[in-house]
Amino acid sequence: MFKKILIANRGEIALRIIRACKELGIKTVAVYSEADKNSLHVTFADEAVCIGPAESRNSYLKVPTIMSATMVTGADAIHPGYGFLAENANFSEICHESGIKFIGPTAEMIRTMGDKAMAKYTMKANNVPVIPGSEGIVDDVVEAKRLAEGIGFPVIIKASAGGGGKGMRVVREGSEFELAFVTARAEAEAAFGNGDVYIEKLVLNPRHVEIQVIGDQHGNHYHFGERDCSVQRRHQKLIEESPSPALDQELRDRMGAAAVKAAKAINYESVGTIEFLLDKDKNFYFMEMNTRIQVEHPVTEMVYETDLVKQQILAAAGEVIDVPNNRPKGHAFEFRINAEDPDNNFRPSPGRIESLNFPGGLGVRIDSHIYQSYSIPPYYDSMVAKLIVWDKDRNSAIQKAKRALGEFIIEGIKTTIPFHLDVLEDERFISGDFDTSFLENFKPRNKN
Amino acid sequence: MLCIVEAMKLMNEIESDVAGTVARIMVDNARPVEYGQLLFLINPD
């Protein structure tokens, strides 16, 4: 087992990993930028190392500095969290060559599956249904436009290293293409340090249903059912749930089997997620694989009664992972609390938290790095907390979510809490019959 | 489009409300800005 893990991340996920390490009896090292010196992950880690200025590319994305911090503190493994270097194959390779265990897949696995374009090619070769699109990464804007015209508009430009809606643009007609392509590339470069993009046909009004998988170093692969992430704004997930209201056990078994097959195809190790689009006729298409722990992993943890981050660390340490063939129990939601103003087109709202009250009670979980008087820096992601609720069924979980969101007070910044409360009153949301276009047509009840 | 304002990792394309000529740029590249801050002086056509 590892003696000391360096966490190459910040915010709530750094804290989440520290918690798992502490329970496993592993020492932790936090790294932080100058803008994060008052952050909780610095407080709760056993050691902390400042790795540079606020800008991510000079701190959380700066590989030589992170490797130096690892050597200086004597850590024997690095957990990358999500975002930043989590899906950077070169980083995984550098760790390996330096004798440091990267808690995630090998460079080769990231290159095959983490690279969204190559992943799709691999899936196609393994007879998993895929969406029409470019055969791989497209660099040249003229060639890209010609390809898009061949696929037929609307198309979607996606960052190969991406996730979270960054480096992603929908293009409805040819005249919008050039600007969208250039902006997507710039955004991808800024967020992931990799500007590669690919192009896909836009499947209209699908549900976003993803399967959680895990693999160990002994060839064992399992799935933990699905998460439904159809409540998205500009491809950024806002509410996730498990199980999906659209799946029965038969479809869950089939999608789970497809996901396990995908993981086995590359002998995947660590936790990962296979994202599918599910159309209204219940056909599912492989979209991409995320070769990391995901933001929304807690909903799976609640309904499968497991700790995915601990499992990920154990798998990385070479232990045999054994998952009984269990089924989801009850229902869980996750609400992303972002420092954004829902009344002003979700514009970012960084600033100082003047007053804070976290909700509590049975089946209520908060994963967050904020505290009263904490200042949210403008340099990083806007997510400040995740509220996860669990109850025996979907309707009970909705009631619990309303109660918990009502107790959740954050003063000093604007947040998405009022937005979530509005969604919970929406008839379509309550019915469970909605798709990824849900928010485009959503009207909050206090407006018209 | 006049510029891109980056906030919390999102790139926001800022468009001009009027057609015209940029007379003066009031901020430096890659410096933090606040809500309501003057960015450009524009001579309308």
Chai-1 contact restraints between the chains, C-beta under 6 A:
chainA,res_idxA,chainB,res_idxB,connection_type,confidence,min_distance_angstrom,max_distance_angstrom,comment,restraint_id
A,E187,B,M11,contact,1.0,0.0,6.0,A-B,restraint_1
A,A191,B,K9,contact,1.0,0.0,6.0,A-B,restraint_2
A,P348,B,A7,contact,1.0,0.0,6.0,A-B,restraint_3
A,P348,B,M8,contact,1.0,0.0,6.0,A-B,restraint_4
A,P378,B,A7,contact,1.0,0.0,6.0,A-B,restraint_5
A,D381,B,K9,contact,1.0,0.0,6.0,A-B,restraint_6
A,S382,B,M8,contact,1.0,0.0,6.0,A-B,restraint_7
